[in-house]
Amino acid sequence: MMHGNSRHSALSNWVARDDYLKDEKRSKLPLVYAGLFIILIGLSSYHFNVVAMWWRSSVSGAAVAISSTLFTTLFAAVAQAPGSFGTYVDPAVLDACPGYVTRKVTTSRGGSEVTIQLGLPAGKKGCAVFGPDVEELTLVATYETDSRLHVKITDSKARRYEVPESVFPRPKGSFTSPKKSDLKFSYTTSPNPFSFTISRASTNEVLFTTAGHSIIFEDQYLRVKTALPQSANIYGLGETTEWFQLDTDNGGNGTVRTLWSRDAFGVPQNSNLYGNHPLYYDHRTSGTHGVLLLNSNGMDIKLNQTSPSDRSLEYNVIGGVLDFYFLAGSDNNPAAVAKQYSDLAGRSVEFPYWSLGFHQCRFGYKNFVDVANVIDGYKNAGIPLETMWTDIDYMQDRLIFTVDPKYFPLDRLREIVSHLHANKQKYIVMTDPAVAYHPDTGYGALDRGLEKDVFLKNQNGSTHLGVVWPGVTAYPDWFHPNTQDWWTGEFKSFYSADTGVDIDGVWIDMNEPASFCEFPCNDPYGAAVEQKLPPARDTLPPSHDAPIFSGSSSNATVSPRSLDSTHFTHMFSKRQSEATVDPLEGVTDPLLNPPYRIANTAGALSSRTAYTNIVQANNNTQYDTHNLYGSMMSTATRNAMISRRPNRRPLIITRSTFAGAGRHVGKWLGDNLSTWDQYRRSIGGMLNFASIFNIPMVGSDVCGFGDNTTETLCARWAMLGAFNPFYRNHNIDTGISQEFYVWPLTTEAAKAAIDTRYRLLDYLYTAFHSAHVDGSTVLSPLWYQYPKDTTTYPIDLQFFYGPSLLVSPVTEENSTTVKYYLPADTWYSFVDLSAVSSKGEWVTQQDVSYTQIPLHIKGGSVVPLRNESAMTTTELRKKPFSIVVAPDAQGKASGVLYVDDGETIDPAQSKTTQVTFTFSGKKLSVGGRFGYDSGFGVGWKTVKIAGVDKQPARVSVDGRAVKGVKYDAKTKVLEVEVAIDRLRAFELVLA
């Protein structure tokens, strides 16, 4: 981006650190915003007088006791308080701007590419609403594939920032004839202003049009607006905790989706969160299409009901270029658009088999004994635990790449890891990006980073400083050519299998990047002292030789950290005193204080993050690349993990993501709350990432992270969590223990949930493989499979798990009743395979216990599953398979199964097994490629066929009669004991 000579550092964050280093009183992160202030901000010389700035900040009317109840009350307030700074301009004023006129049109590549030169109307200077309009633009429309159309609008004379190829690689050399395209690009040369339209070629249906809405292109404000029909249903534009189907009306207020990464504790609604995906799918009865604006600058995307019959979607972007990709999707298969997006953004990475097991973590395991006791607690309760996680508690003073020698001594931590590995379990720890700024103290990670010059710098060349868990910190510059080498070196050293903490995966957090320092962060050392960072330990360390894994920890719990011992109280009172102050008053640097203010809940762009006027190693600024930080850390971390364990798939779970992040990592939905509302909203969050954003490894913190969960909420969440692709229990240090073994009801629910999940684990693993190969979705909304059924469009409390299983959880507190929708089709209960034929009906199911979750198999499916569960996924892989056949109304069914060694990156096809199942005419054919040897005894045990009207006279396998046949006349299920000891092709026939 070009900003003339206005780049300068308005504020310095370099002060003496002596007081900070001497202070030993530490505490904890500010967790809550509450209340609301509205302030009019003065208008610059470029602002119309119709522009209003709104600032909502954190206040409270009176001091109150800090308690768990207060957390709940304040979190509720946060959830209702939309964005902080936000600019409003009357849409009629923007629509009246003169826009651009067509100067010249050329075509090339046989008509596959159209180039249009645009200019401001003669004698006019444009709108100048937030700065001078760019005088000349170039629009290039390229028919890249039959289903993808690329439209890019740039400054004709000056180079502007674009998302780097290293972050989002573009398809190269892809062109198709407009005659073959499913999309059609058209434009106006008169009357003015210029507009363009994207329509579906087969029907001429308009999918996107700027007609009637002038394009505005200024240095720090880009505006494009499209009309939407009433039939449009919009999904995506995340990260968000809104309901899955975005509400264009929203009680007459419209919906604003702000994209700007921030540390978003409590994941409130009406707010920007951790990640940024400027992608939406528009589903109509006539078809589904997708639109990606490949731009990483901050933006507000506004959805409005403009009239009883019309809607609009408007981009308001503070930099970069207008780089649109239009995906044709399909007129009858919504999943097609998801595959087309994965063609563009890159296929989702393949994860290790073990990563689909159950994971346990919490913030607040105080020492190595706590961690060992939890591992024992799960074993003694008989609850499968695949992976034990440790939050930042293991670090010395919260310094990454360190262990606390008293609370988590390296030899005892290695003993825990060895114990886990000996029992075929895994271990993961957190690694944050921020590095404690302790120069000249022997902190190796910092010293080596300074030597390689890898940290973000202020414009005066000094290291940029923020405040995170260890106190004053520096942030890696992921664009620096030395950063990957430094990061990989730290991973190889600290996570060494021989001398360090031999992790199996890694969890990366705080990578927005987050800072606890409000803007302006003039004194990070003072802020660290004031916030008591790093937090002090609140217990004495255990004896170094304390016994672990004694088998006596039957119900291990950890006492919560007192809220009074955190720096929550400090930040709460601090926000009260600062609430009426505009932190940007007097700041003239447009990279810190742009003329258009997006509705960033944190306030100023640089508040609680790295300064946006930082110039990175490749001369880009954080103003442009801020939203890429988490994704770049994800890429670097995957590279580091593969370097320390070549050719083995790592599990990497991140908090902040950008479009395309699914090529490298999975995502957890952040620091949610232990509430029924967030339990419900987690489903829409999963659907966004798994079915829209192409990041299928996703899940919420089961039972909730913030505040205290309850036995019944945790039991229900344990059941729902079993159908999260990523399944982890995790909570805060100030909350009560919520490991599944803590309560009898939750223990029972978790055992039932994990039993079902593990038996279906290969079905899920196959879905992940399909996503990796062709972009298929692991989870999907109902309308993906029933696109013409309008009842399904708003449903986000049910979802498809893989291609065949419909999940319909109980979602109301203290209820054993659930009302769910069954589209017109043939369905089978997962429990007993009894058939249900629906004409498209709502069903009320009662007496759903806390150990149950309603599951239905879609007619036409063949579902392979393990014959029984196990305590680890290693043990599970030794179990034989059963095959469930659920025919459709025509008596047909099909399915697939993929098997490999579970960890090799892109194994050769000759070393994998790909099974196809086809049922038709009372014959089940099992075929495919059987290159992976699962071992003797891991074959086909039973076949269950649903919907069999009567017991057949004869059942044969490969032409030989089978004696082990059972028939249930009530459920109409036939069970055949096939007893084939290895995975191979066979044929089963009913006569």
N, C-alpha and C positions, 0 to 999 in steps of 0.2 A: 504494500500500500504506500502511496505517496502523500506526505503531509508537509511538503515544503521544508522550511527551516525551523519548524515549530517544535521539533523534538528536543526536549531538554528535561533534565531531572528536576522536578519541582520540589522534591523533598529528599532528604538524606536519611538513611536508616543506620548510619554508622556512628556509634557512640562508644564510650569506654565501657568495657565489659566487667570491670573489677567488681562492682556491686553484685552483678549477676552471678559471677563465679563464686563469690563468697557466700551467697545466700544458700542456706540448706533447707529452708522451709519450702516444701513443694506441695502442689495440689493438682487439680484436675480440670479438664476441658469444659468451657462454657457450652451448655447443651441446649439452652432454650431461648427462643425469642418469644415475647408476648406483647400484646397490646398493639396500639395503632396511633401514629401521628400523621397528619397530612400537612404538607407545607408547599406553598407556591414558591417556585424557584425563578429567579430573574431570567429574562430572555436575552439571548445574545443578539447581535445586530442582524443575524441571518434568520432569526425566528419570526414567524408570523405571530401576530398578537392572539391567534387562536390556539397557540401551543401552550399547554399547561404541563408542569412537572409535578409529579406526586411522589412523596417520600413517605413510606411507612417504616417505622422503626420500632425498637423494642422498649416498651415502657410498662410501668405498673403504677397503680394508684397508691398503694401502700405497701409497707414492708410486711412480709408474711413469713411464717415459719417454713423452712425448707423441709419438705417431706415427700414421701412417695405419692401421697394424694395431690400435693402441689404439682409434682411432675405431670400427673394425669391432667389436671386442670389447665396447666400452661400449654401442654402439648396440644390440647384441644383448641386453645386459642391460636396457636401457631398454624394449625391445619386450616384455619379459616382466614388467615391473613395473607392475601396474595401479595406478590412482588414488592420490592422496596422502591427503588427509583423507577419511574416509568413516564414516558412522554406520550401525551395524547394530542393528536391533531385531528381536527374535523375531517372525516373522509371526503366530504364534498369539496373541501379546499384542495386536497391532494388530487382528486379526480379532475379538478378544473385546471390543473397545471398543463402547460402547452405540450409537454411530452416531446417526442422526436418525430421527424419526417424522414421519409425514404429518399436517399441521395442516389444510390446506385445498387443494382442487383446483378450478381453473376452466379452462374452455376458451373460446377466442375464434377469430375469423376462420373461422367455419364448421367448427371442429374442427382447423384447421391449426396451432393453437398451444395448448399445454397449459402452465399455470402451476401449480406445486406449492409451497406454503409448507411448509417443514420446520422442525422445532425439536428441541432436545435432549429426551430423555425426561423426563417429570415427575420432579422431585426428584433429577435427576442433572446433573452438571457436565461430562459427557463424559469423554474419555480424558485430556486434558491431558498428552499425552506430550511435547510440545515447547512448551507454552504453553496458555493457556485456549482451549477450543473456542469458536468463534463460535456464539452461542446460536440465531440464526435465519438460515435460508438460504432463497433463492428459486431454484427450478429452473424454467427455461423451455425447453420442447422445441418446436421449430418445424420443420414439414415445409416446407422451403424450395423444393425441386424434387422431381421424381419420384425422383431418385437421391441427394438430399442431405438429411440430417436434422441439425439443429443442437440441441445440448443444452448449456445454459449454467447454471452454478451459481455464485451470488454471495452475498455478505453482504446480508441484507435491510435492514440499518439503516445500514451505513457503505459509502461508496464505496471501492472498491479499485482498484489499478492494473490496467489491461488494455493489451494491445498496441495502440498508437495506430493510428487509422485511416490516418494519413499514411504509416505503414510497411506496414501490411497492410490495404488497403481491403476492407471487407466488402460482400457483395452486398446491395443495397438493395431493400426492398419485394418480396421473392420469397416466395411462398407457394403451396402446392399442397394438394389434398385428400388426407387420409390414405388414402383409397380408391385413389388413383392412385399412391401411393408404393410404391417397391420395398422400402422399409424400414418396420419397425413398432416404435414405441416403446411399452413397457409398464412398469408399475411396481407395487410392492407397497404396500398400506396396512397390511397385517398378514399374518403376524406381523412384529413389529419385529426388526431395524431396517429402515428404508426401503432399497429397492434399485431399480435400473432395469435394463432389458434392451433391447437392440437386436437385432432378428431380421430375417431375410429374409422378406418378405411372402409370396412365392410358395411357400415350403417350411416356414416357421416355424423354420428353422435359427437357432440362437442365434449371433450374431456377437460380442456384447459384453455382459457382465452383471456387475453388482456383487453379485449374490446371494451371501450367505455371507461377504461381505467389507465390513465397515463403512466408510462414507465418513468420513474425518477431515478437518475444515476448521478449522485454527487460523491465527493471523495469519501465521506463518512456516513452516507445515507443512501441506500439503494431500496427502491420500493417497486414491487410487482404485485398486482392484484388480479385474481381470477374470479369470475362468477362461478357459482355452483348451483346445480338444480336442486330442487327440494328432495329429489330421489337420491342424492349423494349421501353416503355414509362414510365418515372419515375416521381413520384409525392411524396411530403412529405418532409422529412429532414428539418424540420423547427425549429425555427420560421423564416420566410423569407417574403420579399416583392417581390421576383422574381415572374415571371408568374407561374401559377399553374403547368403547365408541365415544368419540369426542362430541361434546354438546355444542353445536353452533349457536344455539339460542342462549342457553344458560340463564334462564330467567330474564331475558332481555339484555343481559350484560355481555353476551358473547363470551368467547374463550380466548385467552391469550396464552400461547405456549412460548415461553422464553427459553432460549438455548444459551446457557452460560454455566459452565461447570462450577459447582460450589459444594462445600462441605454442608450436607443437608440433614443434620440429625433430626429424626422423627419423620422423615420423608413426607413433609406436609403437602396437601393438595394446593392447587393454584400457585405453584412455585416452580422455579427452575431447580433441578436436582443435580446429580453427579455427572451425568453423561449427556451426549448431544447427538441426536439422529434426525436431521432435517429431511425426513422421509415420511410420506404418507401414502396409504392405500385408500382409494376411493372405490367402494363397492356399491353397485347398483343392481337392480334386477336385470339390467341389460349387459352387465359385465363388471369386471374388476380391472383397474389399472393402478399404476404406481407413479409417484413423482419424487425424485430426489433432487434437492438443491445442494450440490456439492460445494459447500461454503462453511468454513470453520469459524467465521467471525460471530460475535454475539448478534442475536436477532430476536425479535418478537414476531411470532406468526399469529395473526389474528383471524379467528373464525367468527363470522357474524351472520345473523338472520337479517338480511337487508330488507325483506318484505315477506308477506305471508307465503309467497311462492318461490322466493329466491334467497340464496345464501352467497357468501363470499369467503375467500381465503386470501389473506394479504401478508406478504413478506415485508418486514422492515428490518434491514440488515445494515450493520454499521461499518462495513468494509468489504474488501475482496471483489469478486466478480459474480455475475449471475450465470451459474454453470448448472443447467438443468439437464437431467436425464429422465425421459418419459418412457415408462414401461407399459407395453400394450396389455399385458396380462392375458385375459381370455374372456369370452362372453359367457362361458359356462363352467370354468374351472379356476377359482380364485387362487389355488395353490400355484398356478402357472406364474403369477406375478412374483411370488416368493422365489421361485427358481430363477426367474429373470434377474431379480435383484442379486441373487448369489452369483450369477454369471458376471455381473458388474462389480460387486464388492469383494468377490472372492469366496470360495467355498469355506464353510465353517471347519475348523480344525478337528481332527479326530482325537478323542480322549482315551486314556487307558481304561480298561475294563473295570479296574478297582475303583476308579473315580466315581462310579455309579453306586457304590456302597454308601452306608450311613456314616456321617461325619459328626464329631462332637467337639465343641469349642466353648469357651467363654472368656470374656475380658474379666480378669480378676482371680485366676488361679494364682495363688500367692507364692507358691514355691514348687519345687520338683515333687514333693510328697503329695501335694494336692493333685497334680497331674497323674501320678501313678495310682493314687486312690480312685480317681474317676475311671481309669482303665480297668481297675479291679472291680469297681462298682458295676460296670456294665457286664463284665464277665460273670460276676456272682448273681446278677439278676437274670442272666440268660438272654440278654438283649444283644444282638449282633452289633459290633462296633468295628468298622473297617478302618477308619482313620481318626487319630487323635490330633487335635490342633492346639497350638498355644498362641495366644495373643501377645502383645508387646510386653507382657509381664516378665518374660524370660530375659529381657535385655537389662544391661546395667545402665541405670539412669535413662532408659529409653533410647539408648544409642544403638542404631542398627549395626549389624555385624558384631555384636558383643553378647555375652551372657553375664548375668549377675553372679559373681563368684560365691556369694553367700546363699542366695535364694535358688539359683539354678546353676550350680557349678557344672562345668563342662563334663567332667567324668560321670556325674550322676545323670545328666541329661543324655549322654551317650548310652548309659545303661538302660534308660527308658526306651530309646530308639532301638537298641539291640533287642530288648524284650519284645517290642512290637514286631520287629522284623522276624524274630524267631517264631512268632505266632501268626505270621503271614498278615500282619496289619501294617498300617502306614503312619507316617508322621509329617505334619505340615506346620510351619510357623509363618508369622507375618513379617513382611519386610516393607517398610515405608520408603518413599523416595528422599525425604528430608534427612540431611546428614548434620549432626550436631556440630556447630561451629566452635570447636575447641582447639584452635591452632596452638602449636608448641606445647601440647600436653601429651603427645605420644598416641593420639587417637589415629590409628592407621588408616581407616577408611577415608577420613578427611584429609590426612596428609598426602595420601597417594592421589586423591582426587585433585587437590590443589597443585600437586606436581604435574599432573596431566592437564590442568587448566579446564576442568570439565563442568564447573558450576556457573549458574546464571550470574550475570554481572550487571551492575548499575551502569548508567551511561558514562560515569566518570571512571569506569574500569574496576571499581571495587566489587567485591563479592556481594551479591544481593542477599540480604538476610531477612528471614521470616521467623516466626515463633511457632513451634510445633511441640510435640511431647517432650523431647529432650531439652527444650528451651530454645535458645537462638540457633537457627539452622541455616544451612545453605541448600540449594536445590540443584540437582543435576540438569545440565542442558543437554537434552537428548539429541539435539542437532549437532553437537560437537563431535568431530571425527574421533576423538579419543574416549568418548563416554562409554561406548559399548565394550571396549577393551578393559576399561577400569571396572565397569559393572561386572563383567564376566570374571575378572580376576578376583573380585571380592567374593563372588559366589563360589568359585572354585576353592578358595582358601577357607572361608568361614564354614561353608557347607560341605567340606571335604568328607568323604566316606571314611577316610583313614584317621583323620585327626580332628574333625569338626563335628557339626550337627548334620547328620546324614539324612536330609529331608527327601521326601518323595514328591512333593509338590510345593507350591509357594502361593502365598496370599499377599496381594499388594493392595495397599489402602492409602488414603489421604493423598491421592494422586490427581487432584483437580488442577493444580496442587493446592492443598489446604494450608492455611496459616491461622493461628489464633490471634493475630494482631490486626486490629481494626485499622482501616485507612483514615488518616495518614499514620503509617507506622514509623514515626520519627525516632522512637527509642525502643528497639526490640529487646535490648537487655533489660531496660526498666519494665517492659511489659512482661518479660519472663519472670522477673522477680515478683512483680505484682500478682501474677497468676500462679505463683508458686510452682514453677515448672523447672525440672521434672518433678512429678509427684513423689512425695516421700512414701516409703513403705509404712504400712500401718500395723505390721506384726513383726515380731522377732523372727530371724531366720531359723530354720530347723537345723538340727545337728547335721554336719556334713555326712555322717555315717548313719543317718536315720534309716531304718529298714523300710523297704518298699516291696510291693507285690507279695505281701504276706498272706493274702487271701482273706483278710479280716474286714476289708472295706466293703461291707455289704450295702451300705447306703450313704456313701461319701458325699458330703455337702461342703460348701464353702460359705463362710459368713460374708454378708454383703458389706461393702465399703460404705461408711456413713456419708450421706450427702453433705453434712457439715464439714467433712474433711476434704471436700473437693473445692475447686475454685469456681464452681457454679454460683455460689452466693456473691462472690466478688463481681463476676461479670453481670449478674442480674442487676445489682445496685449501680454498677458503672453505666449500664445502658439507660437506666432511669435518668441519670444526670446528663447524658449526652444526647438524649432523644431529640432535642430541639435544635441541634447543631447540624448544619449541612457540611459534611466533611470535605466537599469539593469547592467550598467557597474560596475564591481567590486562586484556584488551580487553573492555569491557562493552557497547560500541555494537552492538546486534543487526544493524545493517546491515553491519558489518565481521565480526562473529562470531555468525552466526545459531545458534540452538539445534540445528538439524539441519544437519550438515555433509555436503554432497555430496562425492562421491569425485573431487574436482578434483586432477588429477595435479600441478598447480603448488602445491598446498597451500591456504593461505588464499584466499578469494575475491578479495582485493585483491592477491595476490602476483603480481608481474610484469605488472600491468595498472593501470588507473586505479582509485582507491579507490571502493569501492562505496557509501560514504556521501556522495558528491558529489550535490548537488541541482542538476539541470539547469535550463535556462531555462524549461521548461514545468512546473517543480516535480516532475518525476519524478526518481527517483534512479538512479544507475548500478547499484544493487542490482537494480533491476527491468529496466533497459534495456541492460545490458552486452552481452547477446547480440545486440542490434540494431545495434551500432556499425558493423560492417563493411557491413551492408546499407544503412544510412543514408549512409555515405560513398559507396557505389556509386551511389545515386540522385543525390546531389549532384554526383558526378563526371560521370555521364552528362549531367545538365543543363548542366554547364559545357562539356563537349565539344560538345554540340549548339549551345550559344550561340556558340562560336567558329567552328563550321562548320555553320550552319543547314541543316536538312533532309538532312544526310548522316549515315548510320549510323556511329557509332564502334564500335571494338572496345575493350571495357573488360574486363580480367581481374582478378578480385579473389581474395583469400585467404579472408576471413571472410564467411560468408553466413548468412542466416536464411530461413525459409520465405517464398517470394514473391520472392526476389532475382533469379530468372530473368527477371523482367519488365524488368530493366535491364542485366544483366551476364552474363559467363561466369565460369568458375571453374577455376583450376588446383589440383591436388591437394596442393599444398604442398611443403615441403622434405623430399622422400623421400630414400632412400638408393640407392646403386648396388649393389643386391643382387638376386639372382634371386627371392628371396621377395617383395620389394617390386615387382618386375616383374610377378609373378603377381597380387599383391593389387591392383595398379592397375586391373585389369579390373573387379573388384567395386566399387572406388571410382567408376569411370566409370558403371557400371550404376546405382549409387545415385543419382547426380546426374542422369543423363540419363533414366532410366526411372521413378524414384520422386519425386525432388525437383523435377522440372520445370526443371532447369538444364542444357540439352543441350550448350551449349558448354563442354566439360570435357575435361581431359586431364592426364596426369602429366608431370613433368619427364623427358623421354625420355633414356635412358641413366643416369638417376639424378642427384640433386643432390649429396648428401653422400658423402664418401669417393671412392675412385677406381673408375671403371668399368673394364671390360676390352673388348678388341676384339670378342669373341664376344657378350658381354652387350649391348654397344652396337649390334651388328649386328642381333641379335634384336629389340631395343627399337626400332630404326629401322623394322623391318617392322611391329611391333605399333603403334607410334606413328602410322603412316600411317592407322590405323583408329581413332585417337583423334579425336573431333570437333575438339579443339584440339591442334595438332601442333607442339610446341616442344622443342628440345634446350636444356638449361640445366643448369649445374653450379656448384659452390662454388669460391671463390677459393683454397682450400687443396687442391683436386683438380687432377689433370692435365688438360690440354686434351682435350676429347672432341668437338670439331666433327667432323662426319661425314667430312670429308676427311682426318682424322688417320691412319687405318689403311686399307689397301687393301680389306680385307674389309668394313669399315663403309661405305666409299665405294661399293662395288658394291651392298651391301644398300640403302643410302639411294637410290641411283639407281633401283633396281628398285621400291622402296616408293613413292617419289614419282611414278614413272611411272604406277603403278596408281592411286594416290590422285587424281592430276590427271585422268586419263581418267574417273574416277568423280565428279569434283568437282561436276558439275551434278546428279547423282543425290543426292549429299549435300546440296547447296544446296536441292534440292527437298524433302528430308526436313526441313530446318530451316524452310522456308516452311510446310510442313504443320503442324509443331509450333507455329508462330506463329499459324496460322489456326484450328486445331481441337484442339491439344493432343496430336497424334500424337507418338510417341517417335522420336528419332533413333537411339538405341541401345536394345536390349531383350534381356532374357534369353530363353532358349529357351522357357521355360514360358509366355511371353506368346503364342506362336503355337501351342504344343502343351500346352494347360492340363490335359489329362487324363493326360498322360504323366508319371507320377511320377518317372521317371528324370531328367527335366529339372530337377526342383525345386532340387537343390543345385548344379547346374552353374554355375560362374562363371569358367571358363577358356575358354569359348566365348561368343559373343554375336552377335546380329544387328546388322548395320551398315545402317541404313535398314530398309525392310520386307522386303528380298529376299536379302541377302547374309549367309551364315553364315561367321563368322571363327573359325578354330580354330588358334591359334598354337602353336608349339613352346614349352614352358614349363620344360623341364629343362636345366640347365647342360650344355654340351658334348654335347648330344644332337642327332641328326638324325632322331629318331623322335617322332611325336606320336600319342597315342591320343585320338580324339574320338568324340562321339556324333552319329549321324544319326537323328533321329526318323523314324517311319514316314511316308514321303512319297517323292516323286520329286525328285531332286537332280541338279545339273549342275556339273561342274568349271568353275570360272571360266576356267581356262587354255585348255582346248580344247573346252568345252561337251559333253564326253562325259557320258552319263546314268548315274546311280547310283540304283537303286531300293532303298530300305531298308525293312525291317520294324520298325525301331526297334533299331538295332544299334550297338555300339562298333566302331570301325574303327581299325586301327593302320596308319598311313602311315609308311613308312620313306624314307630318303634325301631328307629335306627339307633342302635346302641353306640356308645363311644368307641367301640372297637370295630365299627363297620363304616364303610363308605360305599354308597351305591355305585356300582359299575355295570356297564352294559357293553356287550360285544355287538358291533355292527354286523348285520347280516351280509354275507358275502366274504367273510374273513376266515382265514386260517391263522391261528395264533399258536406259535411254538412257545413252550415254557418248560422250565426245569421241573422235574417230578416232585422235588421237595426243596425247601430252603436250607440254609446253612449259616454258621456263625461268621464266616468270612467268604469273600468272593473267590478266593483260591480254593476253598473247600467246595464252594458252589459249582465251580467248573468241573468237578468230578462227578456231578450228578447227571443221570440220564434225562432225556427230554420226553415230554408228553406233547401231543399235538391235539389242539382243539379245533374242530371244524364247525363253523357256524354258517350254514348255507343261507343265501338270499331267497327271495320268493320264487326264483326260478330253479332253486336247488343247486346253485353254483357257489363256489368259494375259492379264494386264492390267498397266498401269503408268501413271505420270504423269511429266510434266516441267514444271518451272516456270522461266521465264526472265524477267529484268528487267534494268535497267541496273546492278544489283549494289550500289547505294549509296544510293538515294533512300529516305527513310523513308516507308513506306506509300504507294507510288506508286498512281496511279489505275489501275483495272483495264484501262482502255483503253490503257495503256502497258505492259502485261505480256503475257506469253505463257503460256498454260496448256494443255498438250498432254495428250490422253488416248490411250492405246494399248490396243486390244482385239484379241485373236487368238482366233478360233474358226472351226471348219469350214474350216481351211486358208486363212483370210482374215485379213489384218492390216489393221485400220482405224485410221488416224491422223487424229485430229480435235481440235477444241478452239477456243480463242481465240488469235489470233496478233496481239497488239497491239504487242509490242516488236519493233523491226526489228533483228535481229542482224547484218544486213549481207549483201551478196551473197557467196556462197561459204561462208556459215555455214548450211548446210542439212543435208539427209540424204544421207550418203555411201553407207552400206551397211546392209543388214539381214541379221542372222544368225539363223537359226531352228534350234533344237536339236530332237533327237528326230524327225527326218524319216526315215521308214523307207526310202524310195527316192527317187531323183531324179525330180522332177515332169516331166511331158512339156512343160509350158509354165508360165512365170511371167510375170505381167503386172502392170504398175503403171498404175493409172488406165485400164485397158482396153488398154494397149499392151504388146506382148510385149517382154520384156527379154532382151538377149543376154548380159550380164555375169553369168552364173550359175555358181557352183562348188558341187560336192557332194562331201563326204568320206564315203565308204561306211563307213569304220571308226568314225568318231565320230558319224555320222549327222547331220551339220551341213550345212545349206544356206546359202550366202552369196550374196546378191544385191546387185549394184552398182546402186543406184537413182539416184544422181547427180542429186539435186534440190538446186539451188543456194541455195534459201532455205527457211526453216522454214515449212511450210504443210501443209495436210491432204492425205492421199493414201490410196490403197487398194492393197494388194498381195495378189494371189490366186495360189494354187498350183493347177495343174490336172493 
